[in-house]
Amino acid sequence: MAENRDILNGRIWTILQNDKPSIIDYFKKMKNVITSLSIVIVLLTSCSPATEKKVEKNASPDVKTAPASVSKTYQGKKDISKLEIPVDFTLLVPIDVLNGKSTNVYEKYGIEFSGNCYSCDLTSLSITKKEIRWANVCDEKDTFEIDDFSYSKEGNKTIFKTPERTYILTQIDKAPVYELVIEGQKLEMKGKRISTYFTTPIALELFTEHDCGNFEG
């Protein structure tokens, strides 16, 4: 057995000696290939986590931006729903300019005697979200209602719009005194004449001329 092994080793060594240049070149090439593969594997291993991390970083802002946009839209709608009609408009009574030269608002304005006490043809004004209501100052059952309207505010002005006309109520004094301007078709109501100026029933008591006195009609 030992003799055969020595013969075999001798033959292999002879082959290696005869083909030495080609065998050595072969191992050199294999070594280069293995080295190249190792470098590629290292590069792939080091690049993959970085790419994944970059994707996560880019995705993060999108997740945060979407809820902010929804919140802003919702907030806008919420602000619109908060638009309220001034409480004073629940009931406004007519007044007129009695002394245009006076700088005292309570002397300058007051009730119109004829329209409130004698002819009783003036109208009060009540505005809520449901209706605009005109009523004779001497007969609260004599009314005219409007329920088809929209409204908006511009500074000290509150604007009410119907298909036929636009009503603009502007606060011209803190007393308060409101000036009414009507644009569009002329509004005519039997027994209900519309004044240019209005105030609240509570504030009316502060004006010098605020009732009919001893007049009994």
C-alpha positions, 0 to 999 in steps of 0.5 A: 500500500505504501509503495502504491501511494508513493508511486501515485504521489510521484505521478501527481508531482510530475504532472504538477511540474509539467503543468506548473505554469498553467496550474499557478495561473489558474489559482491566481485567477481564482484568487482574483475572482474570489477577492472581487466577489468578496468586495461586491458582497461587502459593498452590497451589505454596506449599501442596503441598510443605508438605502432602507434608512433613507426611504424611511426618512423621506416617508416620515414628513408625509405622514406628519403633513397629511393630518395637518392639512385635514386639521386646517380644512376642518378649522376653516369650516368651524370658523364659518359656522361660528358667524353669529347675528348680533344680539342687538338685532333680536329687536330694534326700534325706530328712531329719527334725527331730532337735533342734527347739530347736537354732538350728544347722541342721546339728544341728536336722536330720539323717537319720531313722535308722529310715527310712534304716537300719532299715526303709528305707521312705523315698524320695528325690526327683528332679525334672527337666523330663522327670519327677518320680521317687521312689526308695526310699533303699535300692533305687534300682530301686524307683521311681515316676515322674510325667511329666505336670506343669507348674511355676512359681516364686514367690519361694523356692517352686517349684510342680509341678502334676499332674492329681491334686495340687500339690507345693510345694517351699520353701527354708527354709534356705540349707544348703539345707533344703527343705520339701515340701507336697503338696496334693490327692489323697493320694499312697501308694507301697508301700515309699516313704514321703515325708518333709517335709524334704529336702536335697542329698547333698553338703549331707547330709555337713555334718549331724551325723547324716548316715549309719547309722554302724556299723549293718549292718541 
